[in-house]
Amino acid sequence: MARPVHATEDSPRFTRSLMDGYAVRAADTRNRQPLRVLGFVPAGWAHRGRVRPATCVLIATGAPVPAGADAVVRLEDALNVPGGRMACGVPVRRGENITLRGACFRKGAMLLAPGTWLGASQIALLASQGECRVRVYGKPRVAVISTGDEIVEAGRPKAPARIWNASAPMLVSALRSFGIEPEYLGCVRDDAGEVKRRLRQGLSRDILIVTGAVSAGNRDFVPGALRQLGAKILFHKVRIRPGKPVLLARRGRSIVFGLPGNAVSSFVTFLLFVRPFLERSLGLPGALVFEKGVLASAAGNTSGRLSFLPGRLKEGRGRVQIVPLRFCDSSDLRSAAAADVFYVLREAQVKAGKGTAVPFFRIPR
């Protein structure tokens, strides 16, 4: 939602019956004397008369409760008697088996605030108020590009020195997980001209995500190609592990995220930088939530950079523990796949013993 939605009418709009039964004056059911049946009111209709002492109205679930009635006797608790009358087998209290007008909310009440994600129940709420057009944040057009002569798409044969593309399927899946259907523009080989042509194509979208070719090697053509295309590099390289080469650029209304080629680096930088940005563009809070836990076993950080490492969450008895997972390097997808959190070790934490307090964030599913 991009704008708030307020109730156009009370809910329920009228006092209604929760049961098939008889609309009565609760006081008339105490002595269990037969009540004269004045008629029947189905759902979608209203009884024009008034329920007076010693009378009742046969009523359907959801129908407006007639004036004068203050309760409903369930059909299974009533007995028909000769002369068009009903005998109540079980007395009812005032307000029993009915919902009063405005009991759920009143006209003008806030129903949906800006930033609310529209799921099935929210859409049902809108429809119940007659709303068929509401203002929402538009989904950004997102494109994904892979780079590298060594990259081969999964399902295709590859030479021994090449690797299958893991980063692009990961990014496409991660984007779909919160409602964005990205356009995959394929993998571009390590050629300056080809990289520039593919980036030009991607810059026609709102957001372009590029994996690989963003570091400092002689085939890392992305930063230079972006500058040639008129993009401004907002930052390039961050003192973290994994993900140091990450890049952010802008050209006009288009935003470019350059992520490292290794899949775990790409995943971590997506969670740290890309997902929060996309969430903000959808009107969501867009803040990565860090929690506190303690290490269940010793761990260490020898990289000299702020490190985000895979772990398993262990909660119980009021404690939050992080079980460090063995992590080879930024291509270790097995550890990333087994993890449900990334915990953080500072540059100086070369050795962190069991019980050390560490921040962590949960991996979205």
N, C-alpha and C positions, 0 to 999 in steps of 0.2 A: 504494500500500500504506500502511495506517495502522499495521500491526503487522508485526514481522519474521516470516518463515516459515523454519522449519528442516527439514532433511531427515528424513523419517520412516523411511528405510531407506538402505542403501548404494546407490550407483549406479556400475556395474551391481550389481544385487542378488546376482548370481552371476557367476563367470568364464564368459564367453560367447564363442562363435565369431563371428569377423568375416566368415567365408567359408563357402560350401558346400564341403565337403571331407571330410577324415578327421582325427579327433582321434588324435594319436599321442604317443609319447614321442620327443622330438626326437633323442635319442641313437640310436634305432632306425632313423633315416633316413640315417645317415651311410654305411652300407655298402650301401644300396639293396637290401637283401634283402626279399623279399615278406613282408608282414604279414598275419596272419589277421584277417578282419573279423568282429567280435563281434556287430554289429547296426547299427541305425540309430536316431538320436535326432533327431526333428523339433523345430522351435521350439515351445515350450510344454510340452515333456516332458523328463524326466530319465532318463538311463541308470542303471540300478540297479547294474550291475557296475563293475568296475575295469579300466582299461587296464593290462595287464601287459606285460612284455617280449615283443616280436615280435607284438603284437596292435594293433588300432586299431578305431575306431568311425566309421562313416559319420555325418556330422553336418550339420545345416542351419544357415544363417546365423541367429544370434540364440539358438541352443540352448545350454543349459548344457554346458560342457566336462566330460566324465566324469572321475571321480577317477582319478588316475594319469597322465592326459594333460597335457602342458605345451606343446603347439603344435598347429596345424592345417595339414595339407597341402591346398593348393587342389585342387579337383576337376580342374581342367585340367592339374595337374602330376602326377596319379596315373593309373595304368594298372591295369585289372582283369586279373587272371590266374586261370587255372583253380583250382578248389578253394576258392572264396570268399576269395580273398586279394587284396591291393593291393600294387602295386609303386610306390615313390615315385621319380619321375623327377628331382625337385629336392630335395635335403636342406633341412630347415628348422632354424632355431635355436629354442632354448627361448623361449617367449613370442610366437613369430611367429603372426600372424593370430588372436590372441585378445586380449580385454580382461579384465584381472584384476578380481575383485570389489572395489568401492570405489575403482577407479582415477580416476573422475570426482570423486566426493566421498563422504564417510562420513556415516553416520547422525548427525544432530545438527548438521551443518554449516549455517551461515547460507546460505540460498538467495536470499532477497529481503529487502532492508532497507526500513524505512519510507521513504516518499518515492519508491520505485521506480514508474515509470509502467508499467502493465500493457499491454504489446503482445502480439503473436502469440507470440513466443518465450517470454516470461515466463509466459503462460497455458499453453503447452505444458509448461514446466518444472513448474508446479503440478500439471497433470494427470498428469504422469509419476510424481508422488509420491502420487497418489490424492486430492489436495486438490480439493474441489469448492466449498468455501465459505471465503472469506478476508475479513478485515476491511480495508476501504478507506475513504478519505475520500469522503464524499458530494459529488457535484457541487452547487454552489450554484445556486439558482434565480435567474436573472438576467433582468431586464426592461430594455428600452431604450425611451426616449421622446425624440422630437424636438419642438422648439418653433419657432414663428415663422409669422406670416401669410404671409411671403414664400416659404415652403418648399412645393414641389410634389414629390410622389413621382415617381420616374423612370418613364417610359412614359405619363404623363398630359400633356395639353396645358397650357401655362402662358402667362401674360401676360408681356409684355416686361420688366416690373419684378420678376419673380419668378425664383427659382432652383430647380433640381432638388435634391432631397435627396441629398447625398453622404455625410454623416456617419453616418447610420443604417446604410446598407449596409456601410460600412467597419467599424463597430463589430460588426455581426452577423458579418461575415466573420472579423474578428480574434478574436472569441470562439470561433467554430467551429474555428479553427485549432488550439486546444489542448483540444478535446473538450467545450466547453460549448455547449449549444443554447439560445440566448436566446429570450425572448418579446418580439417587437416590439409595443409598445402603440400605435404610430402617432404621428402628428404632431399636436400640440395648438396651437390658434391662440392669439394673444396676448390672452388674456382672463384676468384674475386668478382668477375663479371656475372657469373651465374648467381652468386650470393646476392649481389646488388639487385638483379632483376627480380629475384624471389622476394626480397625485402620490399621492393617497390609494390609488388602485388599485395603483400600482407599489410602494408601501411594504409590501404584503402579501408581496413576494418577499424573498429574502435580500439581494440586491444590486440597486439601481436605478441605472441610468446615464441621465442627462438631458443632452441637448445643447442649448445655447442658453439665453437668458433668465437667465444667471447673473452678468451684469456689473452695471453701475451705471445703466443707462438706465431711462427711465420705464416701459418694458414688460418689464423683467427681473424677472419675478414669482417666480422659483423660490426665492430665499433667503427672502423673506417668507412664501411659502406653506408652506415647510418648517417655519418657526418656528411658524406657526399650527397645523400638524398635530402639534406636539409634538416635532419633531426638534431635536437640538442641532447647531449648526454648529461643527465641530471646527477647520476653517480655511477661509478664503475669500480668494483672491487670493495669488499667489506671484510673486516678482520674476523671472519668466522670459519668454522670447519664443521661439516663440509659446506662448500658453496662460495668460496672467496671470490671467484670471478664475476659474480652476479652484476648485472647492468640494468639501469633504468634510463630510458630515453623518451623524448616526446617530439612529435612533429604535428603542429596544429592540434587537432582534437584526438589524434592517435597516440596511444601509449604503447611503448615497447618494453617488454621484459626480456632481457638476455640471461638465460639460465645456463649453468655449466652442463656439459654433455653427459657426465656420469649420472646414472639414474638416481642414486641416493642424494647427490648434491642437488639435482634438479628438483627432487621431491621436497627436500628441506627448504630450499629457497622458494618454492611454490607456496609452502605453508606459511613461511615467515613474511613474504612480501606480496605474492600475487593474490592469494585467496583473501587476505584482509582488504586489499584494494578493490577486488571484485565485489565483496560483500558490501563495502561502503557504496559502491556504484549502484547497488540494488536497494539501498536504503536500510541495510542491516547495520548493526553496530560496528562490524569490521575490526574488532580488537581480538588479537590472539590472547587467550586467557592462560596465564601461568599460575600453577598451583605449587604447593610446597610438599615435599616428601623427604624421606631419608633413604640412603642407599642400604640395600639388603646385603651387599657385599662390597668389597673394595673396588675402586675404579681409578682411572688416572687420565690426565690430559697432557701429552707431551708435544702438542702441535704448536704451542705458543699463540694460539688463537682461542677465542671463545668457541667452545665446542658443543654441538648438539648431537647427542649419542642415543642409540636405540635402547629401550628398556621395556620391561614388563611391569605393569602395575599390580601391586599386591595390597589389597585393602582388607581391614578387619580389626575388630577390637579397638576401634578408635585410632588405628595407626594407618598411615599411608607410606608404603615402602616401594622403592624402585629396584627391581632386579636388573642389574646391568647385563646386557647381552654382548657376547663376543662380536667385535666389529673390526673387520680387516681394513677396509678403506671405503672410499666413497662409491665404489661399485658393488659393495656387499649387499645385494638385494635380499639375500636370505635373512639377514638380521633385521632389515627394515620390514620385511613381510611378517616376521614373528613379533615385532614390536607393537605395543599399543600406545606408547608415549615416546617422546624425545626428552631426555633430561639434559641439564645444562651444567657444564664444568667451566669455570673461569680459566684464564690463561695460566694463572699461578697454581692451579690445582693439579700439579704433576702427580700427586698421590692423594687420593681421597678415601679415607677408611670407611669401614662399615659404620653406619649410623650418621654419616655426614649429611647435613641438610642440603638439599638441592632443589632448585626450581625445575618444573617440567611442564610440558603441555601435552594434551591428549591428541592422538592422531584421529582426525575425522574419518568416519566410515561411510 
